[in-house]
Amino acid sequence: MIELREVTKTFTEEKAVDQLALTVKKGSIFGLLGSNGAGKTTLLKIIAGIYRPDTGKVLIDGQPVYEQPEVKQRILFMPDTPYFFPQATIRQMARFYRSIYPSWSEERYIQLTDIFKLDPKRKLHRFSKGMKRQAAFLLALSCMPELLILDEPIDGLDPVMRRMVKNLLFQETAAREMTVVISSHNLREIEDMCDHVGIMHQGRMLLEKEVDDLKSDTHKVQVAFRDRTHEEAVCGQLPVVHKERRGSVLLLIIRGEREQITETIQAYEPHVFDLLPLTLEEIFIYEMEDAGYDIQPILL
Ligand SMILES: Nc1ncnc2c1ncn2[C@@H]1O[C@H](COP(=O)(O)OP(=O)(O)OP(=O)(O)O)[C@@H](O)[C@H]1O
C-alpha cells in the first residue's frame, strides 16, 4: 500500500507537489492524470524514493522509502524515456537488473523475451522508440517488482502492443498483487486499465476516486416528460449535476443510486426513459464541472 500525507516538493520557489495526500491499495492500478507541468513526474519520483519531499510522509507498506535500499528493491520506476546503458543489449541490461533486484525471475525473463519477440543480443540504441519501450517493459516485469511506477508508458506503443502490455499488467496485478501507478495526460489512454484514478493540477490532487465508485455513483438519463412540471419536480428531488435539452428529450447527469433514480423518474410516467452508460471521461467532465473546474485545460 502507498500512503502519502501532506507531501510538498518545491523547486526554486515553485511548488511542483503541494500538500498532497494519497492512498493506493496493494494490487490496484492507479491512474495519475494531469496536463503538462501538473506535477505527475515529481510525484512519481517521490513515491519511488528518488526525490525527498520537503515536507510530509511517504510510506510504502508502512515503511519510508527515501534512502531505504531494501524498500527501493521492491519498487521499479520506468521513466517517460526508457534509459539503457550506451551500446547495451537487452541481455546486458538483464544482467544489470538481475544484480540489483533480488526478485528478478529468469523464468519470467525467458517467457517475456518470447512474448515481445525482441532480439536480446541486438544493441538497444538501434531499436525503434516502440521497441525500446517494449524492452523496458520486458526488463521491468522480469524484475517482478511489488510496485511498478510507470511515467507515460503507453507513448510509442502501437495498438496491438498497448493491448498486450495492458494484459501483462492485469495478469501481474491479479497473480501476485503487484501495485501499479501509471501517469498519463490522456484519460482515454488508460481508462480501461485503472481501478483508481486521480487528477493532478498545479501540484494538487483535484479529484481522486475508485473507478467503480465513480461509475456506480453517476448516471446518464435520457428522458421526455409529459409535462414541464414533472421535469422540475424530478430535478428538485434528485441531485442533477448536468442538464441539457436535445429537442424534446432531456439529457440529465444524476448522482445517486440507479434504483432510486429509476423509481423517482418512472413515478411521472415519462414518454421516454433510458439509462445510458457513461464513459470515464464523461464522469470526469461532470465531476470537475461540479467542483468548479473546466476540465479542458486540465486534461486532453
Ligand atoms: N528538476 C527540476 N528542477 C526545477 N523544476 C522542476 C524540476 N522538475 C520539475 N520541475 C517543475 O515542477 C513542475 C512539475 O513538473 P513535472 O515534471 O512533475 O510535471 P508533469 O505533470 O510530469 O509534466 P509532463 O506531463 O509535462 O511530463 C513544473 O513546473 C516543472 O517545471
PDBQT file of the ligand as one rigid body, heavy atoms in Angstrom, charges set to zero:
ROOT
HETATM    1  N1  LIG A 401      14.342  19.116 -11.596  1.00  0.00    +0.000 N 
HETATM    2  C1  LIG A 401      13.546  20.183 -11.627  1.00  0.00    +0.000 A 
HETATM    3  N2  LIG A 401      14.018  21.430 -11.381  1.00  0.00    +0.000 NA
HETATM    4  C2  LIG A 401      13.223  22.507 -11.388  1.00  0.00    +0.000 A 
HETATM    5  N3  LIG A 401      11.898  22.465 -11.636  1.00  0.00    +0.000 NA
HETATM    6  C3  LIG A 401      11.356  21.251 -11.899  1.00  0.00    +0.000 A 
HETATM    7  C4  LIG A 401      12.154  20.056 -11.915  1.00  0.00    +0.000 A 
HETATM    8  N4  LIG A 401      11.341  19.012 -12.199  1.00  0.00    +0.000 NA
HETATM    9  C5  LIG A 401      10.100  19.530 -12.376  1.00  0.00    +0.000 A 
HETATM   10  N5  LIG A 401      10.106  20.871 -12.182  1.00  0.00    +0.000 N 
HETATM   11  C6  LIG A 401       8.947  21.772 -12.253  1.00  0.00    +0.000 C 
HETATM   12  O1  LIG A 401       7.910  21.206 -11.477  1.00  0.00    +0.000 OA
HETATM   13  C7  LIG A 401       6.653  21.317 -12.145  1.00  0.00    +0.000 C 
HETATM   14  C8  LIG A 401       6.042  19.923 -12.310  1.00  0.00    +0.000 C 
HETATM   15  O2  LIG A 401       6.847  19.189 -13.227  1.00  0.00    +0.000 OA
HETATM   16  P1  LIG A 401       6.578  17.644 -13.534  1.00  0.00    +0.000 P 
HETATM   17  O3  LIG A 401       7.666  17.176 -14.440  1.00  0.00    +0.000 OA
HETATM   18  O4  LIG A 401       6.405  16.928 -12.255  1.00  0.00    +0.000 OA
HETATM   19  O5  LIG A 401       5.177  17.715 -14.308  1.00  0.00    +0.000 OA
HETATM   20  P2  LIG A 401       4.402  16.614 -15.162  1.00  0.00    +0.000 P 
HETATM   21  O6  LIG A 401       2.985  16.621 -14.702  1.00  0.00    +0.000 OA
HETATM   22  O7  LIG A 401       5.125  15.307 -15.103  1.00  0.00    +0.000 OA
HETATM   23  O8  LIG A 401       4.502  17.211 -16.633  1.00  0.00    +0.000 OA
HETATM   24  P3  LIG A 401       4.562  16.495 -18.070  1.00  0.00    +0.000 P 
HETATM   25  O9  LIG A 401       3.204  15.917 -18.333  1.00  0.00    +0.000 OA
HETATM   26  O10 LIG A 401       4.878  17.633 -18.969  1.00  0.00    +0.000 OA
HETATM   27  O11 LIG A 401       5.649  15.458 -18.030  1.00  0.00    +0.000 OA
HETATM   28  C9  LIG A 401       6.931  22.022 -13.472  1.00  0.00    +0.000 C 
HETATM   29  O12 LIG A 401       6.588  23.367 -13.329  1.00  0.00    +0.000 OA
HETATM   30  C10 LIG A 401       8.418  21.862 -13.679  1.00  0.00    +0.000 C 
HETATM   31  O13 LIG A 401       8.964  22.988 -14.327  1.00  0.00    +0.000 OA
ENDROOT
TORSDOF 0
